[in-house]
């Protein structure tokens, strides 16, 4: 008799996140990414900018370049060349990034919104952004990242102290109007100055104390001159670092953050990370990345999350390279297969805890990818299956579900009744009787939480499953082949 039990999904020792879309590539839908990678991430990062006081806004900055103007660097524009944030007082939540945020959350992942912002915008404009983001659950908001750099427009227009003060102002507005959203401060610098400090940590002292999450952006190698030059030996627009050097730097940065917060800890994340194929080449890119992830949990245990930048790239910073003939097509790089192995390393897997026997109808709760209550159904397989399907009927067919079996994850949108689970068995053949659980969760179908669900609607979404799903598991083809019929081979 098939039974179901309560199941809680909690945080991994170190979460894996993925950046999808930026100045270097377009957004890739989550159905495709699920198909390629076979599992979700803790969160998906989106890169946007907000410069509503600028002439030409909300056009993308690179589209405003005047004829004949010489552009020789990725940030040689009026403002940052990310996709424009289409919400705020000047817009609505029908376009970007909200359509992509809904896609991310319905697929059981949290949102990291990286937003570069003109520090001169009003409190009213920031309040409206907080209201825009409020229904998207426990998302992370990365405000003016790489804030001690020189390349973004906010750094060119304002002093480091003004950028730091703006972070604090925006953070406090978020805490007042959408307190469930976590703010991310990205100022990490792994090379101490003459006083043993990170760059500008004095200016950002208050921001360090108030931010919910500390972060740094680090690349094992990077060609920052892309796409305006080519990385060649002797050039000055690219770099490469050793894994030991980078891992040691994380521990230094975390120590400085802790000192400036009087010993009060925060999650510490790497919000942009990769090895650039322009510098390493495709094979060493995969090798160096794999070595880094294997060493990270033990050599830099202070890191609680890493965002790979990015899924598909027009250069060589992606698991796929964008086809120049068709931006909707990606060409997988060797690093993609290596990254699929990394996704299944124990240190990066969410913690699953089984509870008591579950009766139906059953309530499922989605708080976030690190806090969800679903169900687990232990299944006994007699041998390796030929068919394995799960079917939801009646009201349950309208559920939005995330499922995992044998290490592979599947998504079922509202209205779909049957999901073929057999791809979960393509890479690992069962040798005999084996018990394998089917895990099921229910993220919000529209990608947003529902205010009608009660006072904690901002942090939880609830769904109800009426009954156990139907399983069709078969161990032989429906009919033997013509050759088998003729020869007796089974």
Secondary structure, DSSP 8 states (H G I E B T S, - for coil): ----EEEEEE--SSEEEEE--BTTB----HHHHHHHHSS--SEEEEEEEE-TTSTTTTS-GGGG--TT----STT-SSS--SEE---STTS-SSSTTHHHHHHHHHTT-EEEEEEEE-TT--HHHHHHHHHHHGGG-S-EEEESSSTT-SSSHHHHHS-HHHHHHHHHHHHHHHHHH-TTSEEEEE---SS--TTS--TTTTTTHHHHHH-SEEEEEEEEEEETTTTTS---TT-SSEEE--HHHHHHHHHHHHHHHHHHTTT---EEEEEEEEE-HHHHHHHHHHHHHHHHHHHHHHH-TTEEEEEEE-SEESSSSSSEEEETTEEEEEEE-HHHHHHHHHHTSGGGS-EEEEEEE--SSEEEEEEETTEEEEEEEEEEESS--SEEEEE--GGGGG--EEEEETTEEEEE-TT--EEE-GGGGSSS---S-EEEEEEEE---TTSS--GGG-TTTTT-EEEEE-S--EEEEESS-SS--HHHHHH---
